[in-house]
Amino acid sequence: NNYYKMKKNILRVQNLLLPNYTGSVFAYGNSKLPKNTLIVNLSSAQNCPSKALGICKVADVCYALKAERIYSNYKNKNLTVEPWIQSAPTADIKQLMTAYIDNASEKIEYIRLNEAGDFKDQEQVQQWSEIAEYYEQNNGIHTYTYTARADLDFSEATFTVNGSLPNIKGAVREYRCIPQQDFDALPTKLPQGEYKCPGDCKKCHVCFNDKFKGLIYCRKH
């Protein structure tokens, strides 16, 4: 079976780097994201740096935090991977990511950073800029993320940054979550430079690249 062969290839590398963990370190999409997207969480939702700093505006309705409360396997995965990915050498991270990319059932076109959590410091931003550039140049894979870290500088990041707060340095646009009532009240035709998130990343890729520079409204989950 091809699936088990690919899984075996991944675990062969993973056992060298995370010897006591047999679960998935990275995910191929989710209910919203297509399978051509490799999801890489740099922290758990429970230990999200933006939540800890009190700068996340949607911590009360965070879907990743809710998922960690409901699904123990998802929470355990994030809490297990978190210390490794925050301390592992860049070469080790790339080695494991490459194993997942090379053995994916669909060709990976995007890397999504921080479906849960956020960047912990400027050094991590720089590290992942290096990793993002590597996969862009060698595999044609583009990396993107969302962040509330207005205290960090993303101006030299090689990945697409959607800012969850206004005026994040280096963010290509603002991604503003608003209450359901306000979202539903938005006009069908918005002013130029504004966009209403359709809530389906399998059909819409506006957040994935740098083309749209304006303001995206999304409905709070």
DRENMI-689790 format. One line per field, with one value per residue: residue number from 1; x, y, z of N, C-alpha, C, O, CB in turn. Coordinates in steps of 0.05 Angstrom, whole numbers, plus 5000, padded with zeros to 4 digits. Glycine has a CB too. Example, Ala and Ser with C-alpha at 12.3 -4.5 7.8 and 13.67 -1.06 7.14 Angstrom:
REM residues 2
i <- [1	2]
n.px <- [5264	5257]
n.py <- [4886	4955]
n.pz <- [5156	5142]
ca.px <- [5246	5273]
ca.py <- [4910	4979]
ca.pz <- [5156	5143]
c.px <- [5264	5258]
c.py <- [4934	5001]
c.pz <- [5156	5157]
o.px <- [5285	5268]
o.py <- [4934	5023]
o.pz <- [5169	5161]
cb.px <- [5226	5282]
cb.py <- [4911	4988]
cb.pz <- [5181	5114]
END
This chain:
REM residues 221
i <- [1	2	3	4	5	6	7	8	9	10	11	12	13	14	15	16	17	18	19	20	21	22	23	24	25	26	27	28	29	30	31	32	33	34	35	36	37	38	39	40	41	42	43	44	45	46	47	48	49	50	51	52	53	54	55	56	57	58	59	60	61	62	63	64	65	66	67	68	69	70	71	72	73	74	75	76	77	78	79	80	81	82	83	84	85	86	87	88	89	90	91	92	93	94	95	96	97	98	99	100	101	102	103	104	105	106	107	108	109	110	111	112	113	114	115	116	117	118	119	120	121	122	123	124	125	126	127	128	129	130	131	132	133	134	135	136	137	138	139	140	141	142	143	144	145	146	147	148	149	150	151	152	153	154	155	156	157	158	159	160	161	162	163	164	165	166	167	168	169	170	171	172	173	174	175	176	177	178	179	180	181	182	183	184	185	186	187	188	189	190	191	192	193	194	195	196	197	198	199	200	201	202	203	204	205	206	207	208	209	210	211	212	213	214	215	216	217	218	219	220	221]
n.px <- [5017	5012	5005	5021	5073	5093	5083	5117	5167	5167	5166	5214	5252	5231	5236	5289	5295	5254	5249	5212	5161	5106	5064	5033	5074	5070	5014	4972	4935	4868	4800	4787	4831	4866	4893	4941	4970	5019	5015	5046	5058	5085	5079	5037	4966	4950	4997	5005	5043	5023	4973	4991	5017	4975	4958	4929	4869	4828	4828	4789	4755	4785	4796	4835	4849	4801	4798	4840	4820	4777	4796	4839	4883	4901	4917	4957	4993	5009	5032	5073	5105	5118	5164	5205	5207	5218	5269	5301	5355	5358	5370	5352	5297	5284	5298	5259	5212	5220	5216	5162	5141	5161	5135	5082	5012	4990	5018	5055	5041	5037	5060	5034	5043	5033	4977	4958	4977	5034	5091	5149	5192	5238	5281	5260	5227	5266	5291	5250	5243	5288	5279	5231	5248	5283	5248	5217	5254	5275	5233	5190	5150	5106	5105	5061	5029	4992	4993	4995	5035	5053	5096	5140	5185	5171	5190	5231	5217	5210	5164	5093	5057	5000	4971	4942	4931	4927	4979	5024	5092	5117	5076	5033	4981	4921	4885	4825	4785	4717	4655	4600	4550	4567	4597	4559	4531	4562	4568	4550	4582	4644	4686	4743	4802	4785	4761	4718	4724	4711	4712	4728	4783	4797	4778	4788	4847	4868	4895	4942	4984	5022	4991	4942	4934	4903	4851	4824	4764	4741	4697	4686	4702]
n.py <- [4976	5043	5087	5069	5059	5110	5133	5103	5119	5172	5164	5139	5180	5214	5185	5189	5241	5256	5212	5186	5195	5180	5202	5249	5302	5346	5371	5353	5397	5415	5417	5464	5480	5462	5398	5405	5437	5444	5442	5476	5482	5527	5533	5512	5524	5532	5552	5599	5653	5706	5705	5698	5747	5781	5806	5785	5791	5756	5716	5697	5669	5633	5586	5545	5539	5521	5473	5445	5438	5404	5361	5315	5289	5325	5368	5343	5331	5383	5403	5367	5373	5426	5441	5416	5438	5490	5489	5457	5448	5485	5454	5403	5411	5424	5375	5340	5365	5361	5306	5299	5330	5305	5256	5265	5256	5289	5339	5387	5454	5498	5525	5531	5570	5566	5550	5541	5580	5626	5667	5663	5698	5748	5721	5672	5688	5702	5653	5623	5651	5639	5584	5585	5611	5573	5530	5556	5568	5517	5481	5508	5521	5561	5601	5622	5662	5681	5733	5763	5790	5848	5871	5851	5849	5841	5857	5838	5787	5726	5702	5706	5752	5759	5806	5805	5848	5919	5954	5922	5912	5898	5865	5844	5858	5872	5827	5824	5803	5802	5809	5762	5789	5840	5824	5801	5846	5874	5907	5880	5897	5919	5976	5993	5957	5930	5868	5812	5756	5692	5646	5596	5564	5527	5543	5598	5636	5684	5701	5673	5694	5753	5788	5817	5876	5901	5906	5852	5825	5780	5731	5722	5660]
n.pz <- [5000	4981	5015	5066	5056	5046	5095	5127	5107	5125	5181	5189	5185	5223	5271	5282	5297	5331	5373	5408	5391	5352	5326	5279	5260	5226	5188	5133	5106	5129	5155	5130	5100	5039	5018	4995	5026	5075	5142	5194	5260	5306	5359	5412	5418	5469	5494	5465	5444	5433	5458	5511	5518	5516	5470	5428	5393	5388	5424	5458	5426	5399	5350	5348	5400	5420	5392	5415	5466	5456	5426	5447	5424	5386	5418	5449	5408	5391	5439	5446	5400	5402	5440	5414	5361	5373	5391	5359	5312	5251	5206	5221	5225	5172	5149	5169	5151	5096	5089	5099	5058	5011	5014	5011	4994	4957	4915	4950	4955	4987	5050	5112	5166	5235	5247	5295	5352	5353	5332	5373	5382	5354	5333	5318	5276	5239	5232	5208	5162	5134	5127	5097	5050	5031	5016	4978	4938	4925	4920	4901	4935	4971	5030	5082	5134	5194	5241	5306	5328	5338	5361	5337	5280	5214	5166	5135	5124	5088	5076	5066	5103	5141	5178	5241	5270	5261	5224	5231	5225	5163	5149	5096	5091	5130	5169	5192	5244	5257	5295	5283	5271	5253	5210	5176	5164	5129	5066	5001	4959	4971	4989	4946	4958	5002	5028	5034	5072	5047	5076	5061	5048	5011	4964	4959	4955	4972	5018	5015	4986	4964	4933	4942	4976	5015	5064	5098	5118	5166	5193	5261	5290]
ca.px <- [5000	5029	5002	5037	5101	5100	5083	5141	5189	5167	5173	5243	5266	5220	5246	5316	5294	5235	5248	5190	5135	5098	5042	5040	5086	5058	4989	4965	4909	4848	4773	4786	4855	4869	4914	4967	4982	5032	5011	5068	5053	5109	5072	5009	4947	4951	5020	5008	5057	5005	4954	5005	5023	4950	4954	4911	4842	4807	4835	4765	4741	4806	4788	4856	4847	4777	4805	4857	4802	4759	4811	4864	4906	4911	4930	4982	5012	5020	5049	5097	5122	5127	5191	5224	5209	5229	5297	5316	5370	5343	5374	5335	5270	5282	5300	5234	5193	5225	5205	5133	5135	5167	5118	5054	4995	4986	5041	5053	5044	5039	5066	5019	5055	5017	4948	4955	5000	5046	5120	5156	5210	5249	5299	5244	5219	5289	5295	5230	5248	5308	5266	5212	5263	5294	5228	5209	5274	5281	5209	5168	5129	5104	5097	5046	5022	4977	5006	4986	5059	5059	5121	5162	5189	5169	5196	5250	5207	5208	5138	5070	5047	4974	4971	4917	4928	4936	5005	5046	5114	5123	5051	5025	4954	4909	4864	4810	4762	4695	4632	4582	4530	4580	4606	4535	4521	4579	4555	4559	4605	4660	4705	4768	4822	4772	4753	4704	4734	4689	4713	4735	4810	4801	4770	4800	4875	4877	4914	4965	5006	5024	4978	4922	4948	4885	4840	4807	4746	4733	4678	4697	4692]
ca.py <- [5000	5066	5104	5059	5062	5138	5137	5090	5136	5195	5155	5132	5205	5225	5170	5198	5268	5255	5183	5175	5205	5167	5217	5268	5328	5366	5361	5359	5411	5409	5420	5489	5482	5440	5379	5414	5456	5432	5459	5475	5499	5533	5531	5503	5546	5536	5569	5619	5678	5729	5701	5704	5776	5796	5823	5772	5802	5735	5694	5687	5652	5620	5559	5526	5533	5504	5446	5432	5430	5383	5338	5311	5281	5349	5382	5329	5335	5410	5406	5350	5384	5454	5445	5407	5457	5515	5486	5441	5462	5490	5431	5381	5418	5420	5347	5327	5377	5349	5279	5301	5341	5285	5233	5274	5243	5310	5357	5409	5480	5519	5519	5549	5571	5574	5546	5546	5594	5649	5668	5669	5720	5757	5700	5652	5700	5700	5625	5613	5665	5622	5559	5592	5617	5547	5515	5572	5565	5489	5465	5524	5522	5588	5600	5645	5660	5702	5739	5786	5800	5875	5879	5839	5861	5821	5871	5822	5759	5716	5690	5725	5758	5770	5818	5804	5875	5939	5966	5903	5918	5876	5851	5853	5867	5867	5807	5833	5786	5818	5792	5752	5809	5860	5811	5797	5872	5886	5909	5861	5909	5935	5995	5982	5952	5915	5841	5796	5728	5673	5625	5570	5566	5508	5557	5625	5637	5712	5703	5656	5707	5781	5804	5835	5892	5916	5897	5829	5821	5753	5727	5708	5632]
ca.pz <- [5000	4978	5038	5088	5048	5050	5124	5137	5099	5143	5208	5189	5191	5248	5294	5288	5307	5354	5376	5424	5381	5327	5313	5257	5268	5208	5177	5105	5105	5150	5145	5114	5082	5021	5025	4983	5045	5098	5166	5213	5284	5321	5387	5417	5423	5498	5500	5444	5454	5431	5480	5536	5519	5516	5446	5410	5396	5385	5443	5471	5407	5383	5341	5354	5429	5423	5382	5436	5488	5448	5415	5463	5407	5373	5439	5455	5386	5392	5463	5442	5378	5410	5450	5393	5338	5383	5398	5340	5291	5226	5188	5229	5218	5143	5143	5174	5133	5069	5089	5096	5031	4991	5017	5012	4974	4937	4914	4968	4942	5007	5078	5130	5193	5258	5248	5324	5363	5340	5334	5401	5383	5328	5323	5305	5251	5221	5226	5189	5137	5121	5118	5076	5026	5022	5002	4955	4917	4918	4915	4891	4956	4983	5058	5092	5162	5206	5267	5322	5341	5329	5373	5322	5254	5193	5141	5118	5123	5060	5074	5066	5131	5146	5205	5256	5282	5242	5225	5238	5207	5145	5141	5070	5095	5156	5169	5216	5252	5269	5303	5262	5264	5237	5185	5159	5156	5108	5040	4981	4945	4990	4976	4935	4979	5024	5018	5054	5072	5042	5096	5048	5037	4989	4939	4959	4963	4974	5041	5011	4972	4969	4912	4953	4997	5031	5089	5095	5140	5170	5214	5285	5291]
c.px <- [5018	5028	5020	5067	5110	5102	5109	5166	5191	5177	5202	5259	5257	5232	5274	5316	5276	5230	5225	5162	5129	5074	5052	5051	5073	5032	4986	4937	4892	4820	4770	4808	4858	4893	4941	4981	4993	5029	5033	5062	5079	5104	5045	4992	4947	4973	5025	5021	5039	4983	4966	5011	4998	4945	4937	4882	4820	4813	4810	4750	4761	4798	4809	4855	4823	4783	4822	4841	4786	4774	4838	4888	4918	4927	4957	5002	5025	5039	5074	5116	5133	5155	5212	5228	5220	5258	5314	5332	5354	5346	5357	5306	5265	5282	5273	5212	5195	5214	5175	5125	5139	5148	5088	5038	4989	5011	5036	5059	5047	5047	5051	5032	5034	4987	4940	4980	5010	5076	5127	5175	5221	5267	5284	5233	5242	5294	5276	5231	5268	5295	5246	5226	5274	5273	5216	5228	5277	5257	5186	5145	5129	5093	5082	5038	5003	4991	4994	5011	5067	5085	5145	5163	5190	5177	5215	5241	5204	5181	5116	5059	5020	4973	4944	4911	4937	4966	5027	5068	5121	5099	5042	4996	4944	4886	4848	4785	4742	4672	4614	4562	4543	4588	4582	4525	4539	4565	4566	4583	4620	4677	4730	4788	4810	4761	4739	4712	4710	4690	4719	4762	4816	4793	4783	4828	4886	4898	4941	4989	5004	5008	4959	4934	4929	4877	4821	4790	4740	4714	4691	4685	4674]
c.py <- [5025	5085	5095	5061	5091	5145	5126	5107	5161	5187	5148	5157	5215	5211	5178	5225	5271	5225	5171	5184	5194	5180	5235	5294	5351	5354	5369	5371	5404	5413	5444	5490	5458	5422	5386	5434	5440	5451	5454	5493	5502	5534	5519	5528	5553	5555	5590	5644	5702	5728	5708	5733	5793	5813	5810	5782	5781	5711	5681	5668	5636	5591	5538	5519	5515	5476	5431	5423	5405	5357	5334	5304	5306	5366	5369	5332	5362	5414	5389	5363	5411	5456	5436	5428	5484	5513	5471	5458	5464	5466	5408	5386	5414	5391	5333	5339	5365	5321	5280	5311	5320	5261	5241	5261	5263	5328	5382	5435	5503	5508	5540	5547	5580	5574	5549	5562	5617	5648	5676	5693	5727	5735	5678	5662	5697	5671	5615	5628	5649	5596	5564	5597	5591	5532	5530	5567	5536	5473	5481	5526	5549	5585	5625	5640	5683	5708	5763	5799	5827	5885	5867	5852	5840	5833	5856	5793	5751	5702	5712	5727	5772	5781	5817	5830	5895	5947	5948	5907	5894	5860	5862	5865	5862	5847	5811	5816	5804	5800	5785	5774	5831	5849	5809	5824	5886	5886	5888	5871	5927	5955	5981	5979	5938	5889	5826	5766	5709	5649	5597	5572	5546	5521	5584	5624	5665	5715	5690	5671	5738	5799	5825	5850	5905	5904	5874	5827	5791	5751	5712	5680	5627]
c.pz <- [5000	5002	5061	5082	5053	5080	5137	5130	5118	5171	5211	5196	5218	5273	5301	5302	5332	5360	5391	5415	5354	5313	5291	5269	5252	5196	5148	5104	5130	5138	5127	5093	5064	5028	5013	5001	5069	5121	5186	5236	5300	5351	5389	5420	5453	5507	5479	5456	5453	5452	5506	5540	5520	5492	5424	5415	5394	5403	5455	5452	5390	5376	5348	5383	5435	5414	5402	5460	5481	5440	5429	5446	5394	5394	5446	5434	5388	5416	5461	5421	5386	5420	5430	5372	5347	5390	5378	5321	5266	5207	5195	5222	5188	5135	5147	5156	5105	5068	5086	5068	5009	4991	5020	4989	4951	4938	4932	4953	4962	5034	5094	5158	5213	5253	5277	5333	5346	5343	5363	5403	5355	5316	5308	5278	5230	5213	5204	5162	5120	5110	5095	5049	5014	5005	4978	4932	4907	4910	4903	4909	4970	5012	5065	5121	5169	5233	5280	5335	5330	5341	5358	5294	5233	5166	5123	5116	5094	5056	5075	5094	5130	5174	5218	5271	5260	5246	5236	5217	5189	5136	5114	5071	5123	5152	5195	5221	5266	5276	5280	5252	5246	5210	5165	5149	5135	5081	5021	4966	4964	4975	4966	4958	5003	5012	5041	5051	5067	5061	5085	5034	5015	4962	4937	4970	4967	4996	5036	4999	4977	4950	4923	4977	5017	5058	5084	5121	5142	5193	5237	5285	5315]
o.px <- [5035	5049	5035	5084	5133	5120	5121	5184	5213	5193	5214	5278	5274	5236	5283	5333	5281	5208	5218	5143	5144	5065	5076	5038	5067	5030	4996	4918	4901	4817	4752	4803	4853	4911	4961	5001	4979	5039	5038	5061	5092	5123	5031	5002	4945	4970	5048	5010	5040	4976	4955	5010	4999	4929	4930	4872	4797	4804	4810	4733	4753	4793	4802	4859	4824	4774	4819	4847	4781	4766	4857	4910	4943	4948	4978	5026	5050	5060	5095	5140	5156	5171	5234	5251	5231	5271	5338	5323	5338	5327	5347	5291	5245	5268	5264	5195	5175	5203	5163	5106	5122	5145	5072	5049	4983	5023	5015	5080	5058	5042	5054	5031	5018	4973	4918	5002	4996	5087	5115	5175	5215	5268	5293	5231	5237	5300	5283	5220	5265	5301	5246	5217	5275	5279	5208	5219	5281	5259	5166	5122	5150	5075	5088	5038	4999	5001	4984	5008	5086	5096	5168	5143	5208	5172	5216	5257	5195	5176	5122	5053	5018	4976	4924	4890	4952	4976	5046	5063	5128	5101	5042	4988	4958	4871	4856	4767	4748	4669	4612	4558	4530	4587	4585	4512	4532	4551	4589	4602	4609	4682	4737	4791	4825	4752	4748	4707	4691	4671	4715	4763	4837	4801	4788	4833	4910	4916	4960	5012	4988	5011	4960	4944	4939	4894	4803	4801	4734	4714	4705	4661	4664]
o.py <- [5028	5097	5111	5064	5095	5159	5138	5109	5169	5200	5150	5155	5224	5224	5175	5231	5286	5215	5148	5181	5197	5172	5236	5306	5372	5329	5390	5356	5390	5412	5444	5499	5435	5431	5373	5446	5425	5473	5431	5518	5483	5535	5517	5550	5576	5572	5599	5656	5719	5749	5723	5744	5817	5832	5823	5781	5787	5689	5657	5652	5627	5575	5515	5496	5497	5457	5407	5403	5388	5335	5349	5311	5308	5377	5383	5334	5364	5426	5396	5363	5418	5472	5447	5435	5499	5534	5471	5480	5446	5458	5394	5368	5403	5383	5317	5324	5360	5313	5263	5302	5317	5247	5225	5255	5255	5332	5395	5438	5524	5485	5564	5526	5598	5595	5558	5557	5626	5630	5693	5707	5714	5732	5668	5647	5690	5666	5601	5618	5646	5588	5548	5588	5588	5523	5518	5563	5532	5454	5470	5531	5558	5570	5647	5618	5701	5689	5782	5818	5829	5906	5873	5865	5822	5821	5860	5776	5767	5691	5734	5708	5794	5765	5827	5833	5887	5946	5957	5905	5873	5844	5886	5880	5848	5849	5803	5815	5819	5778	5799	5777	5839	5863	5815	5825	5907	5867	5879	5856	5948	5952	5960	5998	5934	5888	5827	5754	5709	5633	5577	5580	5547	5511	5594	5613	5669	5731	5695	5661	5747	5824	5848	5837	5920	5893	5876	5826	5778	5768	5692	5676	5605]
o.pz <- [5017	5009	5073	5099	5063	5089	5155	5147	5125	5183	5232	5212	5234	5293	5324	5319	5350	5354	5387	5430	5335	5292	5285	5286	5263	5194	5139	5101	5148	5114	5109	5070	5073	5043	5020	4993	5082	5120	5194	5233	5307	5367	5369	5424	5461	5524	5476	5475	5472	5463	5523	5562	5525	5493	5404	5437	5398	5398	5461	5462	5368	5394	5353	5391	5451	5427	5405	5472	5498	5447	5425	5452	5391	5387	5448	5439	5386	5413	5472	5426	5378	5409	5429	5366	5330	5395	5380	5313	5260	5194	5177	5213	5180	5117	5130	5146	5091	5047	5071	5056	4992	4971	5029	4968	4929	4959	4930	4941	4956	5040	5090	5171	5208	5255	5283	5322	5328	5356	5375	5423	5336	5292	5288	5259	5207	5190	5186	5142	5096	5088	5076	5028	4989	4983	4958	4909	4883	4895	4895	4901	4979	5017	5056	5131	5154	5246	5267	5351	5314	5333	5365	5285	5233	5145	5099	5107	5077	5035	5085	5108	5119	5193	5207	5283	5243	5268	5248	5193	5199	5118	5110	5053	5138	5133	5217	5205	5285	5265	5260	5228	5226	5190	5142	5128	5125	5074	5024	4961	4972	4951	4976	4974	5023	4989	5064	5031	5083	5062	5099	5011	5002	4941	4915	4991	4965	4993	5050	5001	4993	4951	4915	4996	5035	5072	5067	5143	5122	5211	5233	5282	5318]
cb.px <- [4981	5021	4972	5030	5105	5079	5059	5145	5186	5138	5156	5252	5260	5190	5246	5332	5285	5207	5273	5194	5135	5092	5027	5016	5117	5078	4965	4968	4895	4853	4753	4787	4880	4872	4906	4963	4961	5062	4983	5095	5031	5121	5074	5007	4918	4954	5045	4981	5081	4992	4942	5031	5040	4949	4981	4912	4838	4806	4854	4747	4722	4833	4782	4883	4845	4754	4819	4879	4784	4742	4816	4859	4896	4888	4913	4976	4997	4998	5033	5089	5105	5108	5195	5215	5182	5213	5299	5296	5397	5353	5404	5337	5263	5304	5321	5226	5196	5255	5212	5121	5153	5196	5126	5052	4969	4960	5046	5071	5021	5011	5097	4988	5079	5025	4940	4952	5022	5035	5132	5169	5234	5264	5315	5220	5212	5314	5293	5203	5258	5331	5251	5195	5286	5303	5205	5207	5301	5294	5200	5159	5133	5086	5122	5021	5046	4947	5036	4966	5082	5036	5122	5158	5216	5140	5207	5278	5180	5231	5134	5048	5068	4951	4981	4917	4945	4919	5005	5036	5139	5143	5029	5026	4935	4898	4876	4801	4771	4686	4616	4566	4519	4605	4618	4514	4520	4606	4558	4536	4596	4679	4712	4779	4834	4750	4777	4673	4749	4691	4688	4713	4831	4784	4740	4782	4892	4852	4901	4958	5005	5053	4963	4896	4965	4860	4825	4823	4720	4757	4653	4690	4716]
cb.py <- [5000	5082	5104	5030	5055	5157	5124	5062	5146	5207	5132	5120	5226	5223	5140	5201	5287	5270	5175	5182	5236	5138	5233	5273	5328	5375	5371	5334	5403	5427	5422	5513	5486	5450	5351	5426	5476	5425	5453	5482	5486	5560	5559	5485	5538	5509	5551	5625	5683	5730	5673	5688	5784	5813	5829	5741	5823	5726	5704	5710	5668	5620	5559	5538	5560	5516	5448	5451	5453	5392	5341	5289	5262	5366	5384	5299	5332	5431	5397	5322	5387	5464	5429	5380	5461	5524	5472	5423	5447	5515	5423	5377	5447	5436	5333	5331	5407	5350	5264	5321	5365	5275	5217	5305	5233	5327	5367	5406	5486	5534	5519	5542	5591	5601	5518	5520	5575	5676	5688	5645	5714	5783	5688	5643	5730	5712	5608	5615	5694	5615	5546	5617	5637	5530	5508	5602	5575	5476	5452	5514	5499	5607	5598	5650	5660	5695	5743	5778	5780	5894	5869	5809	5878	5810	5898	5824	5756	5697	5669	5716	5775	5750	5846	5780	5878	5964	5991	5873	5927	5858	5853	5830	5854	5893	5777	5862	5763	5840	5807	5728	5821	5871	5784	5783	5890	5870	5937	5854	5924	5916	6018	6000	5978	5931	5825	5799	5721	5663	5624	5561	5562	5483	5560	5644	5622	5730	5692	5633	5702	5789	5785	5820	5913	5921	5920	5803	5837	5734	5711	5723	5612]
cb.pz <- [5025	4953	5048	5094	5018	5037	5137	5124	5070	5145	5216	5162	5169	5248	5287	5262	5286	5347	5389	5453	5379	5332	5335	5239	5265	5186	5193	5086	5080	5176	5168	5131	5099	4992	5016	4956	5055	5092	5179	5199	5301	5312	5401	5442	5414	5513	5503	5431	5438	5403	5480	5537	5495	5540	5434	5412	5375	5356	5465	5479	5390	5398	5311	5346	5445	5407	5355	5445	5497	5424	5385	5484	5385	5362	5464	5460	5359	5394	5488	5433	5352	5431	5476	5381	5325	5407	5425	5324	5285	5213	5189	5260	5226	5129	5160	5204	5132	5063	5116	5117	5025	4995	5041	5009	4987	4942	4885	4993	4924	5010	5085	5131	5194	5267	5236	5340	5367	5351	5314	5413	5403	5332	5347	5323	5254	5235	5251	5201	5141	5140	5142	5084	5032	5045	5021	4962	4927	4941	4940	4864	4977	4967	5076	5074	5180	5210	5262	5344	5337	5337	5402	5319	5254	5191	5148	5130	5138	5054	5097	5047	5146	5140	5204	5276	5308	5243	5242	5239	5223	5157	5162	5050	5074	5169	5168	5212	5270	5249	5325	5272	5289	5252	5190	5175	5181	5106	5028	4962	4920	5007	4995	4912	4988	5038	5007	5050	5098	5014	5111	5029	5059	4994	4939	4976	4942	4980	5066	4994	4942	4967	4893	4961	4984	5016	5104	5090	5138	5175	5204	5311	5292]
END
